[in-house]
Amino acid sequence: MIKHKKLNRAMLLVLLCTGLLANFFVHAEVLDKIVAVVEDDVILEQELNKEVSVIRQRIQASKTQMPPETMLRKQVLEKMIVDKLQRLMAERAGITVSEEMLNSSAADIAERNHMTMEQFRAELESQGMSYKSFLENMRNEIIINQLRGREIGGRIKVTDREVDHYMETQGKVGEEAIQYHLGHILVAVREAASSADIQKAQSKANDLVNKLRAGQDFTQTAISYSDDANALKGGDLGWRVLSDIPTLFSDGITTMKQGDIAEPIRSPSGFHIIKMLEIKGLDNHTITKTKVRHILIKTNELVDDTEAQKRLLALTARIVDGDDFAALARAHSDDKGSALKGGSLDWVNPGDLVKPFEDAMSKLAVNEVSEPIQTQFGWHLIQVLDRENKDNSAEYRKNRVRDAIRKRKIEEETELWIRRLRDEAFVEIIENRL
């Protein structure tokens, strides 16, 4: 990739207009063409070609009909422009991702896929992606998510009143047991669009609906024509319950059947086309509650990891010899809150405790005492006293509604925020290079 510094916007324009841009990069290792100027930065043809190749492989793997090359390049370039605008904003805001956070996130992904890091790297290579490229893509995603959380997430609030209102007005019996798999296409309209531009966008949306209803492939159409961030995923919004669907078109969702395509819906962002891809039900939600107690030894200047483990192993031996766990917790645990209760944490739900503690706890039989377990708080002995399965459906649905309302608000605000960011930015696309 060409090595360059960000240029002053006025200088970029002068260089572009006079044809002197190539001479500016006299120290470049590889001379590359510019396909777009984004604020004070550029997107190179080599970068675009690489991203188009990745997306093309993804589309081929999904066995979706490939859109025309010019259309694909246009969509990929638009995504790259929006991503670069967000990264530039994040850079100005001082948002960074440490190598430790990056490696930890990669390790988590490998673990969730039941792979070692070596296996995960090999799998990436088999799919044509280097581990270095994967980390860079993940870094960009984390940075953009942190930026959106800062710019949007922090000001999104969901009140108990909103949750209760939804449960009263829309949370009818059975509704939360239904999931909808939706496809989405957006025909965008600028905030300051003229009546003629709005009419043109509406005509385009109507034409797309007619073609889709006549059998045109939805995924390929979304990839080619949608202005939404999910365009290159074929417009796939995934599985959602009703509360997880934007209010703009949630009212009509319950009357749609699988395969139906709704009429275009107007919003400040443009015209939305929704397809019902699939519908399925949900089972009741049951959780396993655990009654647990522990003894904690904290590390400090006088007590290192080895000493902490040694003390806990000595306490384990006393418990095996018949000493009372609760009495030992009261006398020796550094968790003073639970020590007063004989080390008891009472009944806990999944997710209440830190992951290393919960992972060790879940493997214990009732009344079994663990080996010394390390968490960020120190070293623990853990004993499970009881377990019970509880129907948590009502509380689960309420939490789902709260999360879904928040997610919906964030999505709606993010869509407007991205459109505003794009409209207000300085972007110059070098048409003859695409």
C-alpha positions as CSV (number, residue, x, y, z in Angstrom):
1,M,0.0,0.0,0.0
2,I,1.2,3.5,-0.7
3,K,2.7,5.3,2.2
4,H,1.5,8.9,2.6
5,K,0.6,11.5,5.1
6,K,-2.8,13.1,5.3
7,L,-3.0,16.1,3.0
8,N,-4.6,19.5,3.5
9,R,-8.0,19.4,1.7
10,A,-7.2,22.5,-0.4
11,M,-3.9,21.0,-1.4
12,L,-5.6,17.8,-2.5
13,L,-8.0,19.6,-4.7
14,V,-5.2,21.6,-6.4
15,L,-3.1,18.4,-6.9
16,L,-6.1,16.6,-8.3
17,C,-7.0,19.4,-10.7
18,T,-3.4,20.0,-11.9
19,G,-2.4,16.4,-12.3
20,L,0.5,16.8,-9.9
21,L,-0.7,14.3,-7.3
22,A,1.6,11.5,-8.6
23,N,4.6,13.8,-8.2
24,F,3.6,14.6,-4.6
25,F,4.2,11.0,-3.6
26,V,7.8,10.9,-4.6
27,H,8.7,8.8,-1.6
28,A,6.0,6.2,-2.1
29,E,7.1,2.6,-2.2
30,V,4.4,1.8,-4.7
31,L,2.6,4.3,-6.8
32,D,-1.1,3.8,-6.6
33,K,-4.1,5.6,-8.1
34,I,-6.6,7.5,-5.9
35,V,-10.2,6.6,-6.3
36,A,-11.7,8.9,-3.6
37,V,-10.7,11.8,-1.4
38,V,-12.3,11.6,2.0
39,E,-11.8,14.8,4.1
40,D,-8.0,15.1,4.4
41,D,-7.3,11.5,3.5
42,V,-7.6,9.3,0.4
43,I,-8.8,5.8,-0.6
44,L,-6.4,4.1,-3.0
45,E,-7.3,1.8,-5.9
46,Q,-5.3,-1.0,-4.4
47,E,-7.3,-0.7,-1.1
48,L,-10.6,-0.8,-3.1
49,N,-9.5,-3.8,-5.2
50,K,-8.6,-5.7,-2.1
51,E,-11.9,-5.0,-0.3
52,V,-13.9,-5.8,-3.5
53,S,-12.0,-9.2,-3.7
54,V,-13.0,-10.0,-0.1
55,I,-16.6,-9.1,-0.6
56,R,-16.7,-11.0,-3.9
57,Q,-15.5,-14.2,-2.2
58,R,-18.1,-13.7,0.5
59,I,-20.9,-13.4,-2.0
60,Q,-19.6,-16.4,-3.9
61,A,-19.5,-18.5,-0.7
62,S,-23.2,-17.6,0.0
63,K,-24.0,-18.8,-3.6
64,T,-25.7,-15.5,-4.3
65,Q,-25.8,-14.1,-7.9
66,M,-23.0,-11.7,-8.3
67,P,-24.0,-8.1,-9.1
68,P,-22.4,-6.2,-12.0
69,E,-18.8,-5.4,-11.3
70,T,-19.3,-1.6,-11.5
71,M,-22.2,-1.8,-9.1
72,L,-20.2,-4.0,-6.6
73,R,-17.3,-1.6,-6.7
74,K,-19.6,1.4,-6.2
75,Q,-21.2,-0.2,-3.1
76,V,-17.9,-1.3,-1.6
77,L,-16.4,2.1,-2.2
78,E,-19.3,3.8,-0.4
79,K,-18.9,1.5,2.6
80,M,-15.2,2.3,2.7
81,I,-15.9,6.0,2.6
82,V,-18.3,5.8,5.5
83,D,-15.9,3.6,7.5
84,K,-13.1,6.0,6.8
85,L,-15.2,9.0,7.9
86,Q,-15.9,7.2,11.2
87,R,-12.3,6.2,11.7
88,L,-11.2,9.8,11.1
89,M,-13.7,11.0,13.6
90,A,-12.5,8.4,16.1
91,E,-8.9,9.4,15.6
92,R,-9.8,13.0,16.3
93,A,-11.6,11.9,19.4
94,G,-8.5,9.9,20.6
95,I,-10.2,6.5,20.4
96,T,-7.7,3.7,20.2
97,V,-7.5,0.0,20.7
98,S,-4.5,-1.5,22.5
99,E,-2.7,-4.6,21.3
100,E,-3.7,-6.4,24.5
101,M,-7.4,-5.7,23.9
102,L,-7.1,-6.8,20.2
103,N,-5.3,-10.1,21.1
104,S,-7.8,-10.7,23.9
105,S,-10.8,-10.2,21.5
106,A,-9.2,-12.6,19.0
107,A,-8.7,-15.2,21.7
108,D,-12.3,-14.9,22.7
109,I,-13.5,-15.4,19.1
110,A,-11.2,-18.5,18.8
111,E,-12.6,-19.9,22.1
112,R,-16.2,-19.4,21.0
113,N,-15.5,-21.4,17.9
114,H,-13.8,-24.1,20.0
115,M,-10.4,-23.5,18.4
116,T,-6.9,-22.9,19.7
117,M,-5.2,-19.8,18.4
118,E,-3.1,-21.9,16.0
119,Q,-6.3,-23.6,14.6
120,F,-8.0,-20.2,14.3
121,R,-5.0,-18.7,12.3
122,A,-5.0,-21.8,10.0
123,E,-8.8,-21.4,9.4
124,L,-8.3,-17.8,8.5
125,E,-5.5,-18.7,6.1
126,S,-7.7,-21.4,4.5
127,Q,-10.3,-18.7,3.8
128,G,-7.7,-16.4,2.1
129,M,-7.3,-14.0,5.0
130,S,-4.1,-13.3,6.9
131,Y,-4.2,-13.1,10.6
132,K,-2.7,-9.6,10.4
133,S,-5.6,-8.5,8.1
134,F,-8.1,-10.0,10.4
135,L,-6.7,-8.1,13.4
136,E,-6.7,-4.9,11.4
137,N,-10.4,-5.4,10.4
138,M,-11.3,-6.2,14.0
139,R,-9.4,-3.1,15.2
140,N,-11.5,-0.9,12.8
141,E,-14.7,-2.6,14.0
142,I,-13.9,-2.1,17.7
143,I,-12.9,1.6,17.1
144,I,-16.1,2.3,15.1
145,N,-18.3,0.6,17.7
146,Q,-16.6,2.6,20.5
147,L,-17.2,5.8,18.4
148,R,-20.8,5.0,17.9
149,G,-21.2,4.1,21.6
150,R,-19.7,7.5,22.5
151,E,-21.7,9.5,19.9
152,I,-25.0,7.7,20.1
153,G,-25.2,5.0,22.7
154,G,-24.5,7.3,25.6
155,R,-27.6,9.4,24.9
156,I,-30.0,6.6,24.4
157,K,-32.2,5.9,27.4
158,V,-34.9,3.3,27.9
159,T,-37.3,4.0,30.9
160,D,-39.3,1.5,32.9
161,R,-42.4,3.4,31.6
162,E,-41.4,2.6,28.0
163,V,-40.9,-1.0,28.8
164,D,-44.2,-1.3,30.7
165,H,-46.0,0.6,27.9
166,Y,-44.7,-1.8,25.3
167,M,-45.6,-4.8,27.4
168,E,-49.2,-3.4,27.9
169,T,-49.8,-2.4,24.3
170,Q,-47.8,-4.8,22.2
171,G,-46.6,-7.6,24.5
172,K,-49.7,-9.8,23.9
173,V,-49.5,-13.5,24.7
174,G,-47.5,-15.2,22.1
175,E,-46.0,-12.2,20.3
176,E,-42.7,-12.4,22.1
177,A,-42.6,-16.1,21.2
178,I,-42.4,-15.2,17.5
179,Q,-39.1,-14.3,15.7
180,Y,-39.0,-12.7,12.3
181,H,-36.1,-13.0,9.8
182,L,-36.1,-9.8,7.8
183,G,-34.4,-8.5,4.6
184,H,-34.0,-4.7,4.2
185,I,-33.3,-2.4,1.3
186,L,-32.9,1.4,1.7
187,V,-33.2,3.9,-1.1
188,A,-31.6,6.9,0.6
189,V,-32.8,10.5,0.4
190,R,-30.5,13.3,1.5
191,E,-31.8,15.5,4.4
192,A,-32.0,18.6,2.2
193,A,-33.4,16.7,-0.9
194,S,-35.6,18.5,-3.3
195,S,-39.1,17.3,-4.2
196,A,-37.8,16.0,-7.5
197,D,-35.1,14.0,-5.7
198,I,-37.6,12.5,-3.3
199,Q,-39.9,11.6,-6.2
200,K,-37.1,10.0,-8.0
201,A,-36.1,7.9,-4.9
202,Q,-39.7,6.8,-4.4
203,S,-40.0,5.7,-8.1
204,K,-36.8,3.7,-7.7
205,A,-38.2,2.0,-4.5
206,N,-41.5,1.2,-6.2
207,D,-39.7,-0.2,-9.2
208,L,-37.5,-2.4,-7.0
209,V,-40.6,-3.7,-5.1
210,N,-42.3,-4.6,-8.4
211,K,-39.2,-6.5,-9.6
212,L,-38.7,-8.3,-6.3
213,R,-42.4,-9.4,-6.3
214,A,-41.8,-10.6,-9.9
215,G,-39.1,-12.9,-8.6
216,Q,-35.9,-10.9,-8.7
217,D,-33.4,-12.1,-6.1
218,F,-33.6,-10.0,-2.9
219,T,-30.0,-10.6,-1.7
220,Q,-28.5,-9.7,-5.1
221,T,-30.8,-6.6,-5.4
222,A,-29.8,-5.4,-1.9
223,I,-26.1,-5.8,-2.7
224,S,-26.5,-3.9,-5.9
225,Y,-28.9,-1.1,-4.9
226,S,-29.4,-0.7,-1.2
227,D,-27.9,2.4,0.5
228,D,-28.1,0.7,4.0
229,A,-25.0,-0.4,6.0
230,N,-26.2,-4.0,5.5
231,A,-26.2,-3.9,1.7
232,L,-23.1,-6.0,1.3
233,K,-24.7,-8.7,3.6
234,G,-27.6,-8.9,1.1
235,G,-29.8,-6.6,3.3
236,D,-30.0,-9.4,6.0
237,L,-31.2,-8.0,9.3
238,G,-31.1,-11.3,11.0
239,W,-33.7,-12.8,13.4
240,R,-35.7,-10.3,15.5
241,V,-38.6,-10.3,17.9
242,L,-41.3,-7.7,17.3
243,S,-39.8,-5.3,19.9
244,D,-36.5,-5.5,18.1
245,I,-37.9,-4.1,14.9
246,P,-37.9,-0.3,14.2
247,T,-41.3,1.2,15.0
248,L,-41.4,2.6,11.5
249,F,-42.4,-0.7,10.0
250,S,-43.2,-3.0,13.0
251,D,-46.9,-2.5,12.8
252,G,-47.1,-4.2,9.4
253,I,-44.7,-7.0,10.3
254,T,-47.3,-9.2,12.1
255,T,-49.6,-9.3,9.1
256,M,-46.8,-10.4,6.7
257,K,-46.3,-14.0,5.6
258,Q,-43.0,-15.6,4.7
259,G,-41.9,-14.3,1.3
260,D,-44.0,-11.1,1.4
261,I,-42.5,-7.8,0.4
262,A,-44.0,-4.7,1.9
263,E,-44.7,-1.4,0.1
264,P,-41.9,1.2,0.4
265,I,-42.0,2.9,3.8
266,R,-40.9,6.6,4.0
267,S,-38.5,7.8,6.8
268,P,-36.1,10.7,7.1
269,S,-33.4,8.5,5.7
270,G,-35.3,7.5,2.6
271,F,-37.6,4.7,1.4
272,H,-37.4,1.2,3.1
273,I,-38.3,-2.1,1.5
274,I,-38.9,-5.0,3.8
275,K,-39.1,-8.7,2.9
276,M,-40.2,-11.4,5.4
277,L,-37.6,-14.1,4.9
278,E,-38.7,-16.5,7.6
279,I,-40.9,-16.8,10.8
280,K,-40.4,-19.1,13.7
281,G,-41.4,-19.4,17.4
282,L,-39.4,-19.3,20.7
283,D,-39.5,-21.7,23.6
284,N,-39.9,-20.6,27.2
285,H,-36.8,-19.4,28.9
286,T,-35.4,-21.4,31.8
287,I,-32.3,-20.5,33.8
288,T,-30.2,-22.5,36.3
289,K,-29.8,-20.6,39.6
290,T,-26.9,-21.6,41.8
291,K,-26.6,-21.2,45.6
292,V,-22.9,-20.7,46.2
293,R,-20.3,-19.6,48.8
294,H,-16.6,-18.8,48.7
295,I,-13.5,-17.9,50.5
296,L,-11.4,-15.1,49.0
297,I,-7.7,-14.5,49.5
298,K,-6.5,-11.2,48.0
299,T,-3.0,-10.7,46.7
300,N,-0.9,-7.7,47.8
301,E,2.7,-6.7,48.6
302,L,2.9,-9.4,51.3
303,V,0.7,-12.1,49.7
304,D,1.7,-13.2,46.2
305,D,-0.1,-15.8,44.0
306,T,1.8,-18.7,45.4
307,E,1.1,-17.7,49.0
308,A,-2.6,-17.2,48.3
309,Q,-2.9,-20.6,46.8
310,K,-1.0,-22.2,49.7
311,R,-3.4,-20.6,52.2
312,L,-6.4,-21.9,50.3
313,L,-5.0,-25.4,50.0
314,A,-4.5,-25.4,53.7
315,L,-8.1,-24.4,54.2
316,T,-9.2,-27.1,51.8
317,A,-7.4,-29.7,53.9
318,R,-9.2,-28.5,57.0
319,I,-12.6,-28.7,55.2
320,V,-11.7,-32.3,54.2
321,D,-10.9,-33.1,57.8
322,G,-14.3,-31.8,58.8
323,D,-13.9,-28.1,59.6
324,D,-17.0,-26.0,58.8
325,F,-16.7,-24.0,55.5
326,A,-18.8,-21.1,56.9
327,A,-16.6,-20.8,60.0
328,L,-13.4,-20.8,58.0
329,A,-14.9,-18.1,55.6
330,R,-15.8,-15.9,58.6
331,A,-12.3,-16.2,59.9
332,H,-10.1,-16.1,56.8
333,S,-12.0,-14.6,53.7
334,D,-11.0,-11.2,52.5
335,D,-14.4,-10.7,51.0
336,K,-15.8,-9.1,54.2
337,G,-19.3,-8.7,52.9
338,S,-19.8,-12.4,52.3
339,A,-17.5,-13.5,55.1
340,L,-20.1,-12.2,57.6
341,K,-22.5,-14.7,56.0
342,G,-20.2,-17.6,56.1
343,G,-18.9,-16.8,52.6
344,S,-22.4,-17.0,51.1
345,L,-23.2,-15.2,47.9
346,D,-26.7,-16.6,48.1
347,W,-28.6,-17.5,44.9
348,V,-26.9,-16.2,41.7
349,N,-28.1,-16.1,38.1
350,P,-26.0,-16.8,35.0
351,G,-23.9,-13.7,34.3
352,D,-24.0,-12.3,37.8
353,L,-20.4,-13.3,38.6
354,V,-17.1,-12.8,36.7
355,K,-16.4,-15.4,34.1
356,P,-13.5,-17.4,35.7
357,F,-15.6,-17.8,38.9
358,E,-18.7,-18.8,37.0
359,D,-16.9,-21.2,34.7
360,A,-15.4,-23.0,37.7
361,M,-18.7,-22.9,39.7
362,S,-20.6,-24.5,36.8
363,K,-18.3,-27.5,36.8
364,L,-18.8,-28.3,40.5
365,A,-21.3,-30.9,41.8
366,V,-23.5,-29.8,44.7
367,N,-21.4,-29.7,48.0
368,E,-18.1,-30.0,46.0
369,V,-15.3,-27.6,46.8
370,S,-13.1,-26.3,44.0
371,E,-9.4,-26.0,43.6
372,P,-8.1,-22.5,44.1
373,I,-9.5,-20.3,41.3
374,Q,-8.0,-17.0,40.2
375,T,-10.1,-13.9,39.2
376,Q,-9.3,-10.2,39.1
377,F,-10.3,-10.1,42.7
378,G,-7.8,-12.7,44.0
379,W,-7.9,-16.4,44.7
380,H,-11.1,-18.3,45.7
381,L,-12.3,-21.5,47.1
382,I,-15.8,-22.1,45.8
383,Q,-18.5,-24.5,47.1
384,V,-21.9,-25.0,45.4
385,L,-24.6,-25.6,47.9
386,D,-27.6,-26.1,45.6
387,R,-29.0,-25.6,42.1
388,E,-32.5,-25.1,40.7
389,N,-34.0,-24.5,37.3
390,K,-36.4,-21.6,37.2
391,D,-38.8,-20.4,34.6
392,N,-37.5,-16.9,34.0
393,S,-39.7,-16.2,30.9
394,A,-41.5,-13.1,32.3
395,E,-38.3,-11.4,33.5
396,Y,-36.5,-12.6,30.4
397,R,-39.1,-11.1,28.1
398,K,-39.0,-7.8,30.0
399,N,-35.3,-7.6,29.7
400,R,-35.5,-8.6,26.0
401,V,-38.0,-5.8,25.5
402,R,-35.7,-3.3,27.2
403,D,-32.7,-4.4,25.2
404,A,-34.7,-4.4,22.0
405,I,-36.1,-0.9,22.5
406,R,-32.6,0.4,23.2
407,K,-31.2,-1.5,20.2
408,R,-34.0,-0.1,18.0
409,K,-33.4,3.4,19.2
410,I,-29.7,3.1,18.5
411,E,-30.3,1.7,15.0
412,E,-32.6,4.5,14.1
413,E,-30.3,7.1,15.5
414,T,-27.2,5.4,13.9
415,E,-28.8,5.4,10.5
416,L,-29.5,9.1,10.7
417,W,-26.1,9.8,12.2
418,I,-24.2,8.0,9.4
419,R,-26.3,9.7,6.7
420,R,-25.6,13.1,8.2
421,L,-21.9,12.3,8.6
422,R,-21.7,11.3,4.9
423,D,-23.8,14.3,3.7
424,E,-21.8,16.8,5.6
425,A,-18.3,15.4,4.8
426,F,-16.0,16.4,2.0
427,V,-15.9,13.5,-0.4
428,E,-14.5,13.6,-4.0
429,I,-14.9,10.4,-6.0
430,I,-12.6,10.0,-9.0
431,E,-15.3,8.5,-11.3
432,N,-13.0,7.3,-14.2
433,R,-11.0,5.1,-11.8
434,L,-14.0,2.9,-10.8
